[in-house]
Amino acid sequence: MDESDPLLSELCSICHINPPKYRCPRCSTRTCSLPCTRRHKLWSQCSGVRDPGAYLKRSELATEVAFDRDFNFISGIERSLERADRDAENRGIELQRGSAADGEEAEESLEPGAGRKRKHPGQGLVKGEAGFLRGAEAGAVKVLRAPRGMTRNKQNTSRWHPKHKCLSWTVEWVPTSGEKMVCNSLETRTLAQAYDGVYPIPKEERPNWDPNRGQKGEQQNSSMVHEQNDVTTTDTVATTTEATDSITKKEPVSEAAETSTAPGEEPKSDLPITSHRGVYFYLHRPRTSTKKPVLVPIPPQTTLVNALRERTVLEFPTLYVLPESAETLAASEEESRFILEEEYLRTAVPEEAAESENEGAGMNNDAELHGAKDIGNVDEQKVMEVLKQDLFETVPEEEA
């Protein structure tokens, strides 16, 4: 053996050819390259991760290496928790957090970007959800929540719009073709405006469109007709200002102005149910006992807030866009795929119809609906006398 040859212990413990360059953090095995490191992990079943609970001598505890190891261990735990939170949020899984004592309300975050308010940690409200629920309650809309993580729940992006001071509803549009479109719209917009924002008027049908003007004229016409969602147009603001001035000056208002409803007011029933661009709008009524979708005709000039007032929606409203009018659907009820709400309430189960028409009624009204009789004026003494006669009446002996 040549004296210049290195010892076997001074070479890589895997290949025994090259001098080692790396040391395994877990078992301190020395290797020379990445392939040798992988072979070491495979042969020795070693994870290659430093053991945070490994024994250290007392003299090694107060060293920089020990402090770095503890810091890296704690940082690794924090990164794992953050990664788990992001994964749960992407999957729509609600996490239970530690909180204060039961019955105490958690403080609302005062940070502008937080937007999160939890009445109770188990409630699990996400950003903007509390403002949406408060706005829906103020608009007398009953929102039925789907289970967390379901498709309907994930599609719901309804929120309180801080700039316009109103709700931005997620609306599901169902045309005759069946291709659903889900997008947001301010509740102050009419159904016709919201529909035009989702389904713009074709270029050929626009009144000012000129095919010879080229792309520039097309862009100008598009900017005049197409409106982005969640944006209040200048004409709407001007109309609202004029209406406010007319009310302040107590000037006579025309019949057309009387039919329009402002946000927050009760919907007017005298609005005609007409067509808009050859289609009619119907609001879907969820959770019914019939297999056919129950539809409510809505005038196109009705604002979204008035169309949803005192209504029930499943996460967000669903609007059907059909070429048939309400009279046509009522005439072809047996052949139609839909049923109007008026006909549904007339032919529905009596208990369900009574609940829909008299929701929130007292016990006396419920008793009258079920055919119960009022016995409040019955004399109790006479009833007791009749019962005593029945109990103590002598039974005649049978003849032998």
Summary of the structure (lengths in Angstrom):
residues: 400
radius of gyration: 36.6
end to end distance: 136.3
largest distance: 138.1
contacts: 911
relative contact order: 0.07
helix: 39%
strand: 13%
